Amino acid sequence: MTSPDPTLPAALRRWSRLRRARFPVLAGGALVLLLALAGAQFMEPSEPEPVGGPPMMRRLTEAQYRAIIADIFGPQVPVTGRFEKAVRVGGMIAIGTGSAGISPFAIEQYDASAQGIAAAVMSPSRRNRYLTCGPSDVRRFDQPCATQFLNQNGRLLFRRALTPAETNKYVGLARRATGQLGNFHRGLELSLYTMLIAPDFLFRIEHAKPGLDGRPGELDAYSRASRIAFFLTGSTPDDALLRAAEQGELDRPGGVERQAERLMATPRYEQAVRSFFADMMQFDRFGDLSKDPAIYPAFNSDLAEDAQEQTLRTVVEHLVTKRGDYRDLFTTRDTFLTRSLGVVYRTPVPQRGEWVPATFAPSAHRAGIQSQVAFLSLHSHPGRTSPTLRGYAVRQIFLCQDVPDPPATVNFTAIEASAHRPNVTARDRIFQHATDASCAGCHKVMDPLGLTLENYDGLGTFRQRENGALIDTSGSLDGTDFDTTDGLANALHDHPETPRCVAERMYKAAVGRDITWNERYYLDWLIGRFAADDYRIPDLMRRIVTSAEFFATTRPVMPGTLVRADARTIAGDRL
């Protein structure tokens, strides 16, 4: 018996074996016809026709700002300004950047950061790293050198080549500053500072080409490069990607694919994955997290940093290094630990100050990232757990399901008063949620999830009793009942909204907005391909960045939607 063709889809190979066993006399021509008809069912569905959305103006996030400065000038250049609290829309800061303006406080901080960066770059100990030319007399202005320096760095900061008018403006500013300050390097410093407070740097301003014959438009080459870079690296386009935009490579077949493969093979891709999941899991909130030191003496800022890093290392190892199934993040027992985390997990870590790989035993009750300290401590109160907060977080973060905020008249006194009474558990305290009609509607979808996580205290340490009483961890998720944290892990793994949520969030974060009504067909196709690719995140990201929909546009940005800081006025104050 001949073996089935290994190039056939698995389902067809199985059918072929079955056919030979049950229909040995089937004519060869009929077999070819049947295989052709069956093969049509297994052809990969093509991407829907692009419909697009509006080009965006997106304010840089703090992580992107810092990454850009490190990529262009090096990690040794400090960013001294403070960043105001980010706007979160649809569960993601990356989506909120499309609607965030600039407050007076933010302008002051951008100004402080720009001054510090420009001064560091042009300092006597550093400027030779960035400046390969200059006048013999520092009091004289060297126009060719200034033009070279400002064009080179402006191209990276603005993510496009400077226009002739912009070159003249920044070179002219450096000339005037050199004359007034008597120092060529101080002149370049002021001009660089002015670039760093320009809207073209602080905002990712997209430009589009109109479509023909009623078809959607598409982003221009530089805007394409910017979307690709921030999605796949979390930072500004590098020189190679900008050259690809300038030379038209991104408009030719295979051009985007080649750049995507190149960027995904660099360490910067790993950083982009980390940034996405840190945003999705709301790790920015750790800056405001506090714990009662009398109840949780192990908690401090170092532990908070280690907790975040543990989850991100787990994510990257599983999704990028091992190219694992995204859903397995909720059941994996493999992770990384430090000694301080080992105290919370009650797992000895011999090396001080080092990360070590670890695999939790089944008896440790640590399956999935939702059982790790970062998630558990972030979604708890300073002095106790909160089944409601944890259940809400599971719904919102991992399943993209909105739950209404509580009414303003809610009275938390009874819950607070009984928090540490003997033989009282969280299930007893929140009994009112199930009996009060104004509470029950929302709490019935949150509390059953959070109550299963009550085996972990407000820091994330495993426990079996609270206030002396045995904890009942029975719960349910959309019709699936369980009574252990492992049961919750399996329910999250198998829930159909789990992969749909991350795919939807990833696309929205990539384009910086909610989907348009007509994009729902594209999203359905994308989620279907995610499943066909065994839920691998790198494949999902590659499909997004190489799809026509990623660059399609509908209408230009309306004038007046960008709050501009007048860079020339601010710069003039420094002269």
C-alpha positions as CSV (number, residue, x, y, z in Angstrom):
1,M,0.0,0.0,0.0
2,T,1.4,3.4,-1.0
3,S,1.6,6.1,1.7
4,P,-0.6,9.2,1.3
5,D,0.9,12.3,-0.1
6,P,2.6,14.2,2.8
7,T,1.7,17.5,1.2
8,L,-2.0,16.9,1.5
9,P,-3.8,18.5,4.5
10,A,-4.1,16.2,7.5
11,A,-7.8,15.8,7.0
12,L,-7.3,14.7,3.4
13,R,-4.6,12.2,4.4
14,R,-7.0,10.6,6.9
15,W,-9.7,10.5,4.2
16,S,-7.3,9.0,1.8
17,R,-6.5,6.1,4.2
18,L,-10.1,5.6,4.9
19,R,-10.9,5.5,1.2
20,R,-8.3,2.8,0.5
21,A,-9.6,0.7,3.4
22,R,-13.3,1.0,2.5
23,F,-13.4,1.8,-1.2
24,P,-10.5,-0.2,-2.8
25,V,-12.1,-0.2,-6.3
26,L,-12.8,3.5,-6.6
27,A,-11.6,4.6,-10.0
28,G,-8.6,6.9,-10.2
29,G,-10.4,9.7,-12.1
30,A,-13.2,9.7,-9.5
31,L,-10.6,9.9,-6.7
32,V,-8.9,12.9,-8.3
33,L,-12.2,14.7,-8.6
34,L,-13.2,13.9,-5.0
35,L,-9.8,15.1,-3.7
36,A,-10.1,18.3,-5.7
37,L,-13.6,18.9,-4.3
38,A,-12.5,18.1,-0.8
39,G,-9.3,20.2,-1.1
40,A,-11.4,23.3,-1.9
41,Q,-12.8,23.1,1.7
42,F,-9.3,23.2,3.1
43,M,-7.9,26.1,1.1
44,E,-6.9,29.1,3.3
45,P,-9.6,31.7,3.0
46,S,-8.4,35.0,1.5
47,E,-8.3,38.2,3.4
48,P,-11.5,40.3,2.9
49,E,-11.3,43.3,0.7
50,P,-9.8,46.2,2.8
51,V,-12.2,48.8,4.1
52,G,-9.8,50.8,6.3
53,G,-10.2,53.4,9.0
54,P,-9.1,57.0,9.6
55,P,-5.4,57.9,9.7
56,M,-4.4,58.6,13.3
57,M,-2.6,61.1,15.4
58,R,-1.2,59.1,18.3
59,R,0.7,60.5,21.2
60,L,3.8,58.6,22.2
61,T,3.5,56.5,25.3
62,E,6.1,56.8,28.0
63,A,7.6,53.4,27.0
64,Q,7.8,54.5,23.3
65,Y,9.3,57.8,24.2
66,R,12.0,56.2,26.3
67,A,12.7,53.5,23.7
68,I,13.1,56.1,20.9
69,I,15.6,58.1,22.9
70,A,17.6,54.9,23.8
71,D,17.5,53.7,20.2
72,I,18.7,56.9,18.7
73,F,21.1,58.3,21.3
74,G,21.8,55.3,23.5
75,P,20.5,54.1,26.9
76,Q,23.0,56.3,28.7
77,V,21.1,59.4,27.8
78,P,18.7,60.2,30.6
79,V,15.0,61.0,30.3
80,T,14.4,63.2,33.4
81,G,10.8,64.4,32.9
82,R,7.8,62.8,34.5
83,F,4.9,61.5,32.4
84,E,1.3,62.2,33.3
85,K,-1.1,59.2,33.7
86,A,-1.9,57.6,30.4
87,V,-5.4,57.4,28.9
88,R,-6.7,53.9,28.7
89,V,-9.4,53.2,26.1
90,G,-10.9,49.8,25.3
91,G,-8.6,48.3,28.0
92,M,-5.4,49.5,26.3
93,I,-3.2,52.6,26.6
94,A,-2.1,51.9,23.0
95,I,-5.7,52.6,21.9
96,G,-6.0,55.6,24.2
97,T,-3.1,57.3,22.5
98,G,-5.4,58.1,19.6
99,S,-7.5,60.4,21.8
100,A,-5.0,61.8,24.2
101,G,-4.2,65.5,24.1
102,I,-1.4,67.4,25.9
103,S,-2.0,69.1,29.2
104,P,0.0,72.1,30.5
105,F,1.7,69.7,32.9
106,A,2.7,67.4,30.1
107,I,4.1,70.3,28.1
108,E,6.3,71.3,31.1
109,Q,7.5,67.7,31.4
110,Y,8.2,67.3,27.7
111,D,10.2,70.6,27.9
112,A,12.2,69.4,30.9
113,S,12.9,66.0,29.2
114,A,13.9,67.7,25.9
115,Q,16.3,70.1,27.7
116,G,18.0,67.2,29.5
117,I,18.3,65.0,26.5
118,A,19.7,67.7,24.2
119,A,22.2,68.8,26.9
120,A,23.3,65.2,27.4
121,V,23.8,64.6,23.7
122,M,25.8,67.8,23.2
123,S,27.8,67.5,26.5
124,P,31.6,67.5,26.1
125,S,31.9,63.9,27.2
126,R,29.3,62.6,24.7
127,R,28.9,64.8,21.7
128,N,31.7,63.1,19.7
129,R,29.5,60.0,19.6
130,Y,26.9,61.8,17.6
131,L,28.9,64.6,15.9
132,T,31.6,63.6,13.3
133,C,32.2,67.2,12.1
134,G,32.4,70.7,13.4
135,P,34.3,74.0,13.1
136,S,37.9,74.5,14.1
137,D,36.7,77.5,16.2
138,V,33.7,76.5,18.3
139,R,32.5,80.2,18.2
140,R,31.9,79.9,14.4
141,F,28.9,78.3,12.8
142,D,29.5,75.3,10.5
143,Q,26.4,75.1,8.2
144,P,27.3,71.8,6.4
145,C,27.9,70.1,9.8
146,A,24.8,71.5,11.3
147,T,22.7,70.5,8.3
148,Q,24.1,66.9,8.4
149,F,23.5,66.5,12.1
150,L,20.0,67.9,12.2
151,N,18.9,66.1,9.0
152,Q,20.2,62.8,10.3
153,N,18.6,63.1,13.8
154,G,15.5,64.8,12.6
155,R,14.8,61.9,10.2
156,L,14.9,59.5,13.1
157,L,13.0,61.6,15.5
158,F,10.2,62.6,13.0
159,R,10.2,59.2,11.4
160,R,10.6,60.7,8.0
161,A,13.0,62.9,6.1
162,L,12.8,66.6,6.9
163,T,11.4,68.9,4.3
164,P,13.6,71.6,2.9
165,A,11.6,74.2,4.8
166,E,12.1,72.2,8.1
167,T,15.8,71.9,7.4
168,N,16.1,75.6,6.9
169,K,14.2,76.3,10.1
170,Y,16.3,74.1,12.3
171,V,19.6,75.0,10.8
172,G,18.6,78.7,11.0
173,L,17.8,78.3,14.6
174,A,21.2,76.7,15.3
175,R,22.9,79.6,13.4
176,R,21.1,82.3,15.4
177,A,21.8,80.5,18.7
178,T,25.5,80.0,17.9
179,G,25.7,83.8,17.2
180,Q,24.0,84.8,20.4
181,L,25.5,82.1,22.7
182,G,29.0,82.1,21.0
183,N,29.1,78.3,20.9
184,F,28.4,76.0,17.9
185,H,27.5,73.0,20.1
186,R,25.1,75.1,22.2
187,G,23.4,76.1,19.0
188,L,23.0,72.5,17.9
189,E,21.7,71.7,21.4
190,L,18.9,74.3,21.2
191,S,17.9,73.1,17.7
192,L,17.8,69.5,18.9
193,Y,15.8,70.5,21.9
194,T,13.3,72.2,19.6
195,M,12.9,69.0,17.6
196,L,12.2,67.1,20.8
197,I,9.2,69.3,21.7
198,A,7.8,69.4,18.2
199,P,4.4,67.7,17.5
200,D,6.0,65.7,14.7
201,F,8.1,63.9,17.4
202,L,5.6,63.7,20.3
203,F,2.8,62.5,18.0
204,R,2.7,59.8,15.4
205,I,1.0,61.8,12.7
206,E,-0.2,59.5,9.9
207,H,-0.7,60.7,6.3
208,A,-2.7,58.8,3.6
209,K,-2.9,58.6,-0.1
210,P,-6.5,58.8,-1.5
211,G,-8.0,55.7,-3.0
212,L,-9.1,55.5,-6.7
213,D,-12.6,54.6,-8.0
214,G,-14.2,54.7,-4.6
215,R,-11.7,52.3,-3.0
216,P,-10.1,52.9,0.4
217,G,-7.0,55.0,0.5
218,E,-3.8,53.8,2.1
219,L,-1.0,55.2,4.3
220,D,2.0,56.7,2.7
221,A,5.3,55.0,2.9
222,Y,6.6,56.8,6.0
223,S,3.3,56.2,7.9
224,R,3.5,52.6,6.9
225,A,7.1,52.4,8.2
226,S,6.0,54.0,11.5
227,R,3.1,51.6,12.0
228,I,5.3,48.6,11.2
229,A,8.0,49.7,13.6
230,F,5.9,50.6,16.6
231,F,3.9,47.4,16.3
232,L,6.8,45.1,15.9
233,T,9.5,46.9,17.9
234,G,7.7,49.4,20.2
235,S,10.0,52.1,18.9
236,T,10.8,54.4,16.0
237,P,11.6,53.0,12.5
238,D,15.3,52.2,12.2
239,D,17.5,53.4,9.3
240,A,16.8,50.2,7.2
241,L,13.1,50.6,7.5
242,L,13.2,54.3,6.6
243,R,15.3,53.5,3.6
244,A,12.8,50.9,2.5
245,A,10.1,53.6,2.8
246,E,12.2,56.1,0.8
247,Q,13.0,53.7,-1.9
248,G,9.5,52.4,-2.4
249,E,10.1,48.9,-1.1
250,L,7.1,49.0,1.2
251,D,4.9,49.6,-1.9
252,R,6.3,46.6,-3.8
253,P,5.1,42.9,-3.4
254,G,6.9,41.3,-0.6
255,G,8.5,44.5,0.7
256,V,6.5,44.6,3.9
257,E,7.0,40.9,4.5
258,R,10.8,41.2,4.2
259,Q,10.9,44.1,6.7
260,A,8.5,42.3,9.1
261,E,10.7,39.2,9.1
262,R,13.8,41.3,9.6
263,L,12.3,43.2,12.6
264,M,10.8,40.1,14.2
265,A,14.3,38.5,14.2
266,T,15.7,41.3,16.3
267,P,15.6,41.6,20.1
268,R,13.4,44.7,19.7
269,Y,10.5,42.4,18.7
270,E,10.6,40.7,22.1
271,Q,10.3,44.2,23.6
272,A,7.2,44.9,21.6
273,V,5.6,41.7,22.8
274,R,6.5,42.7,26.4
275,S,5.0,46.1,25.9
276,F,1.8,44.8,24.5
277,F,1.2,42.4,27.4
278,A,2.3,44.9,30.0
279,D,-0.3,47.3,28.6
280,M,-3.0,44.6,28.3
281,M,-2.4,43.5,31.9
282,Q,-2.5,47.1,33.2
283,F,1.0,47.0,34.7
284,D,1.1,50.8,34.7
285,R,-1.1,50.6,37.7
286,F,1.7,49.2,39.8
287,G,2.9,52.8,40.3
288,D,-0.1,53.4,42.6
289,L,-0.2,50.0,44.2
290,S,0.2,49.8,48.0
291,K,-0.1,47.0,50.6
292,D,-0.5,47.2,54.3
293,P,3.0,46.4,55.6
294,A,1.5,44.8,58.8
295,I,-0.4,42.3,56.8
296,Y,1.9,41.8,53.8
297,P,5.5,42.5,55.1
298,A,7.1,40.9,52.0
299,F,5.7,43.5,49.7
300,N,8.0,46.3,48.6
301,S,8.9,48.1,45.3
302,D,11.5,45.4,44.4
303,L,8.9,42.7,44.8
304,A,6.4,44.6,42.6
305,E,9.0,45.0,39.9
306,D,10.0,41.3,40.1
307,A,6.3,40.3,39.9
308,Q,5.8,42.2,36.7
309,E,9.0,40.9,35.2
310,Q,8.1,37.3,36.1
311,T,4.9,37.5,34.1
312,L,6.5,39.2,31.2
313,R,9.3,36.6,31.1
314,T,6.8,33.9,31.2
315,V,4.9,35.4,28.3
316,V,8.0,35.9,26.2
317,E,9.4,32.5,26.9
318,H,6.1,30.7,26.1
319,L,4.9,32.8,23.1
320,V,8.1,34.0,21.4
321,T,10.9,31.6,22.4
322,K,8.8,28.4,22.3
323,R,6.2,29.7,19.9
324,G,3.5,28.2,22.1
325,D,-0.3,28.2,22.0
326,Y,-1.5,31.5,23.5
327,R,-4.2,29.7,25.4
328,D,-1.6,27.7,27.3
329,L,-0.5,30.9,29.1
330,F,-3.5,30.2,31.4
331,T,-2.4,26.6,32.3
332,T,1.4,26.7,32.1
333,R,3.3,25.9,35.2
334,D,6.7,27.0,33.8
335,T,7.9,30.4,34.9
336,F,10.9,32.3,36.3
337,L,11.6,33.3,39.9
338,T,13.9,35.4,42.1
339,R,14.6,34.9,45.7
340,S,12.1,37.6,46.8
341,L,9.3,35.9,44.7
342,G,10.3,32.5,46.1
343,V,9.3,33.8,49.5
344,V,5.8,34.6,48.3
345,Y,5.5,31.3,46.4
346,R,7.1,29.4,49.2
347,T,9.6,28.0,46.7
348,P,13.3,28.1,47.6
349,V,15.5,30.1,45.2
350,P,19.2,29.6,46.1
351,Q,20.7,32.4,43.9
352,R,20.4,35.9,45.3
353,G,19.6,38.6,42.7
354,E,19.3,36.2,39.8
355,W,16.4,34.9,37.7
356,V,16.1,31.1,37.6
357,P,13.7,29.0,35.6
358,A,11.1,27.1,37.6
359,T,8.2,24.7,37.1
360,F,5.5,24.6,39.7
361,A,4.4,21.2,40.9
362,P,0.6,20.4,40.6
363,S,0.4,20.6,44.3
364,A,1.5,24.3,44.3
365,H,-1.8,25.4,42.7
366,R,0.0,27.7,40.2
367,A,-1.4,27.1,36.8
368,G,-1.3,30.1,34.4
369,I,-0.4,33.8,34.6
370,Q,-3.6,34.6,36.4
371,S,-2.2,32.7,39.4
372,Q,1.0,34.7,39.5
373,V,1.7,37.5,42.0
374,A,1.5,40.3,39.5
375,F,-2.2,39.7,38.6
376,L,-3.3,38.6,42.1
377,S,-1.7,41.6,44.0
378,L,-2.7,44.2,41.5
379,H,-6.4,43.2,41.7
380,S,-6.7,43.2,45.5
381,H,-7.2,45.9,48.2
382,P,-4.2,47.1,50.3
383,G,-5.3,44.9,53.2
384,R,-7.3,42.1,51.8
385,T,-8.4,40.3,48.7
386,S,-11.3,41.2,46.5
387,P,-13.2,38.5,44.6
388,T,-15.0,41.2,42.7
389,L,-11.9,43.0,41.6
390,R,-10.3,39.8,40.5
391,G,-13.4,38.5,38.7
392,Y,-13.8,41.8,37.0
393,A,-10.2,41.7,35.9
394,V,-10.5,38.2,34.4
395,R,-13.6,39.3,32.4
396,Q,-12.1,42.6,31.3
397,I,-8.4,41.7,30.6
398,F,-8.6,38.2,29.3
399,L,-12.0,38.0,27.8
400,C,-12.6,41.6,26.7
401,Q,-16.0,41.6,28.4
402,D,-17.3,44.9,29.8
403,V,-18.9,44.9,33.2
404,P,-20.7,48.1,34.4
405,D,-19.2,50.2,37.1
406,P,-20.9,50.0,40.6
407,P,-23.5,52.6,41.4
408,A,-22.4,55.5,43.5
409,T,-24.7,54.5,46.3
410,V,-23.0,51.2,47.1
411,N,-22.2,50.8,50.8
412,F,-18.9,49.0,51.5
413,T,-19.1,49.3,55.3
414,A,-20.4,45.8,56.0
415,I,-17.7,44.2,53.9
416,E,-14.9,46.3,55.4
417,A,-16.1,45.7,59.0
418,S,-16.1,42.0,58.7
419,A,-12.8,41.6,56.8
420,H,-10.9,40.1,59.7
421,R,-13.7,38.6,61.9
422,P,-13.1,35.0,62.9
423,N,-14.6,32.3,60.7
424,V,-15.7,34.9,58.1
425,T,-14.5,34.4,54.5
426,A,-14.8,36.5,51.4
427,R,-17.8,34.4,50.3
428,D,-19.6,35.3,53.5
429,R,-18.8,39.0,53.2
430,I,-20.1,39.3,49.6
431,F,-23.3,37.3,50.2
432,Q,-25.2,40.5,49.8
433,H,-24.1,40.7,46.1
434,A,-26.2,37.6,45.3
435,T,-29.3,38.7,47.3
436,D,-29.5,42.4,46.5
437,A,-31.2,42.9,43.1
438,S,-29.2,46.0,42.3
439,C,-25.9,44.1,42.8
440,A,-26.7,40.6,41.6
441,G,-26.8,41.3,37.8
442,C,-23.2,42.3,37.6
443,H,-21.7,40.4,40.5
444,K,-22.9,37.0,39.3
445,V,-20.5,37.3,36.3
446,M,-17.6,38.5,38.5
447,D,-17.7,37.0,41.9
448,P,-17.8,33.2,40.9
449,L,-14.4,33.8,39.1
450,G,-12.9,35.8,41.9
451,L,-14.0,33.4,44.7
452,T,-12.1,30.6,43.0
453,L,-9.0,32.8,43.3
454,E,-9.6,33.3,47.1
455,N,-7.0,30.6,47.7
456,Y,-4.5,33.4,47.2
457,D,-4.3,36.3,49.7
458,G,-4.0,39.9,48.8
459,L,-0.3,39.5,47.9
460,G,-0.7,36.2,46.0
461,T,0.5,33.7,48.6
462,F,-1.4,30.4,48.6
463,R,-3.7,29.7,51.5
464,Q,-6.5,27.3,52.4
465,R,-8.1,29.2,55.3
466,E,-9.2,32.7,55.9
467,N,-9.8,34.0,59.4
468,G,-9.7,30.3,60.5
469,A,-12.4,29.1,58.2
470,L,-11.8,26.7,55.3
471,I,-12.1,28.6,51.9
472,D,-14.8,27.4,49.5
473,T,-13.3,28.0,46.0
474,S,-16.1,26.7,43.9
475,G,-17.0,28.9,41.0
476,S,-18.0,29.0,37.3
477,L,-17.3,30.7,34.0
478,D,-20.1,30.9,31.5
479,G,-21.6,27.5,32.2
480,T,-18.3,25.7,33.2
481,D,-18.2,24.8,36.9
482,F,-15.0,24.2,38.8
483,D,-13.9,24.2,42.4
484,T,-10.1,24.7,42.1
485,T,-7.8,27.2,40.5
486,D,-6.7,24.5,38.0
487,G,-10.4,24.3,37.0
488,L,-10.5,28.0,36.3
489,A,-7.2,27.8,34.4
490,N,-8.7,25.1,32.1
491,A,-11.9,27.1,31.7
492,L,-10.0,30.2,30.6
493,H,-7.9,28.0,28.2
494,D,-11.0,26.6,26.5
495,H,-13.2,29.7,26.5
496,P,-13.8,30.8,22.9
497,E,-13.4,34.5,23.9
498,T,-9.9,34.0,25.2
499,P,-8.1,33.9,21.8
500,R,-10.6,36.3,20.2
501,C,-9.9,38.9,22.9
502,V,-6.2,39.0,22.4
503,A,-6.5,39.0,18.6
504,E,-9.0,41.9,18.7
505,R,-6.9,43.8,21.3
506,M,-3.7,43.3,19.2
507,Y,-5.2,44.7,16.0
508,K,-6.8,47.7,17.8
509,A,-3.5,48.4,19.5
510,A,-1.7,48.2,16.2
511,V,-3.9,50.8,14.5
512,G,-4.6,52.8,17.6
513,R,-8.4,52.9,17.5
514,D,-11.5,50.8,17.7
515,I,-12.5,48.8,14.6
516,T,-15.0,50.3,12.1
517,W,-18.3,48.6,11.5
518,N,-17.1,47.1,8.2
519,E,-13.8,45.8,9.7
520,R,-15.7,43.1,11.6
521,Y,-15.3,40.8,8.6
522,Y,-11.6,41.3,8.6
523,L,-11.5,40.6,12.3
524,D,-13.4,37.4,11.9
525,W,-11.0,36.4,9.2
526,L,-8.0,37.3,11.4
527,I,-9.3,35.3,14.4
528,G,-10.0,32.3,12.1
529,R,-6.4,32.5,10.8
530,F,-5.2,32.7,14.4
531,A,-6.9,29.4,15.2
532,A,-5.5,27.8,12.0
533,D,-2.0,28.9,13.1
534,D,-2.5,27.1,16.4
535,Y,-2.9,30.4,18.3
536,R,0.7,31.5,17.9
537,I,1.2,35.2,18.7
538,P,4.1,35.7,16.2
539,D,2.0,34.4,13.4
540,L,-0.9,36.6,14.4
541,M,1.3,39.7,14.5
542,R,2.8,38.8,11.1
543,R,-0.6,38.4,9.6
544,I,-1.7,41.8,10.9
545,V,1.3,43.7,9.7
546,T,1.3,42.1,6.2
547,S,-2.5,42.5,5.7
548,A,-3.9,45.1,3.3
549,E,-6.3,46.2,6.1
550,F,-3.4,47.3,8.3
551,F,-2.6,50.2,5.9
552,A,-6.1,50.9,4.5
553,T,-7.6,54.4,5.3
554,T,-11.0,56.0,4.8
555,R,-10.7,59.7,5.4
556,P,-8.0,62.2,6.4
557,V,-7.5,63.5,9.9
558,M,-9.7,66.5,10.5
559,P,-7.9,69.8,11.1
560,G,-7.7,71.0,14.6
561,T,-7.6,67.6,16.3
562,L,-4.0,68.0,17.4
563,V,-3.2,70.3,20.3
564,R,0.2,71.8,19.2
565,A,2.8,73.3,21.4
566,D,4.5,76.2,19.7
567,A,8.0,75.0,19.5
568,R,9.4,78.2,18.2
569,T,8.0,80.2,21.1
570,I,9.3,77.8,23.7
571,A,12.7,77.7,22.0
572,G,12.8,81.5,21.8
573,D,12.5,81.7,25.6
574,R,15.9,79.9,25.8
575,L,17.7,82.5,23.7
